[in-house]
């Protein structure tokens, strides 16, 4: 795989993702989390973004949380023999 030049915006975003992950290292990582658990967490975080009732810094942190959970799901899928999530089995709650 050839190396690519990473955009500065992508690098800043990735650095913020890593910062939040490190802040949560005490939780033990996502290796033992089920896909269902992570999908439920993703749903919770998306709803927090959707509410937008807090300031800009809160919104940016919630967007990083969404991205980190997406990365965790991506990481878990990469190591699986049959990497398809049945997205139809998950419904987002309405408020």
C-alpha positions in Angstrom: 0.0 0.0 0.0 1.5 3.3 -1.0 1.8 6.1 1.5 -0.5 9.1 1.2 -0.2 12.6 2.4 -2.8 13.1 5.2 -4.7 16.3 5.1 -4.1 18.5 8.1 -7.9 18.4 9.0 -7.8 14.6 9.0 -4.7 14.6 11.2 -6.2 17.0 13.7 -9.4 14.9 13.8 -7.3 11.7 14.3 -5.3 13.3 17.0 -8.4 14.3 18.9 -9.8 10.8 18.4 -6.6 9.4 20.0 -6.7 11.9 22.8 -10.2 10.8 23.8 -9.2 7.1 23.5 -6.3 7.7 25.8 -8.5 9.5 28.3 -10.6 6.3 28.4 -7.7 3.7 28.4 -8.7 2.8 32.0 -11.8 1.1 30.6 -9.8 -1.6 29.0 -10.4 -1.0 25.3 -13.0 -2.3 22.9 -11.7 -5.7 22.2 -14.2 -7.5 24.3 -17.2 -5.3 23.4 -19.8 -6.9 21.3 -21.0 -5.4 18.0 -24.4 -4.9 19.5 -23.0 -3.0 22.4 -20.9 -0.8 20.2 -23.9 -0.2 17.9 -26.0 0.8 20.8 -23.3 3.2 22.0 -23.1 4.6 18.5 -26.8 5.3 18.6 -26.6 7.0 22.0 -23.7 9.2 20.7 -25.5 10.1 17.5 -28.6 11.1 19.6 -26.4 13.4 21.7 -25.1 15.0 18.5 -28.6 15.4 17.2 -29.8 17.2 20.3 -27.2 19.9 19.9 -28.3 21.5 23.2 -24.8 22.3 24.4 -22.0 24.5 23.1 -19.6 24.0 20.2 -16.9 22.3 22.3 -19.5 19.7 23.5 -20.6 19.1 19.9 -17.1 18.6 18.7 -16.4 16.1 21.5 -19.5 14.2 20.7 -18.5 14.0 17.1 -15.2 12.6 18.1 -17.0 10.0 20.3 -19.1 9.0 17.2 -16.0 8.7 15.1 -14.2 6.6 17.8 -17.1 4.1 18.0 -17.2 3.9 14.2 -13.5 3.1 14.3 -14.0 0.4 16.9 -16.7 -1.2 14.8 -14.4 -0.9 11.7 -11.5 -2.5 13.7 -13.7 -5.4 14.9 -15.0 -6.1 11.4 -11.5 -6.2 10.0 -10.6 -9.2 12.1 -13.8 -11.1 11.5 -14.2 -14.0 9.0 -17.6 -12.8 7.8 -17.5 -9.1 8.3 -21.0 -8.1 7.6 -23.1 -6.3 10.2 -26.8 -6.7 9.7 -27.6 -3.0 9.9 -31.3 -3.7 9.3 -31.4 -5.3 12.8 -30.7 -2.0 14.4 -33.3 0.8 14.6 -32.6 4.3 15.8 -34.9 5.5 18.5 -36.9 8.6 17.9 -37.5 11.2 20.5 
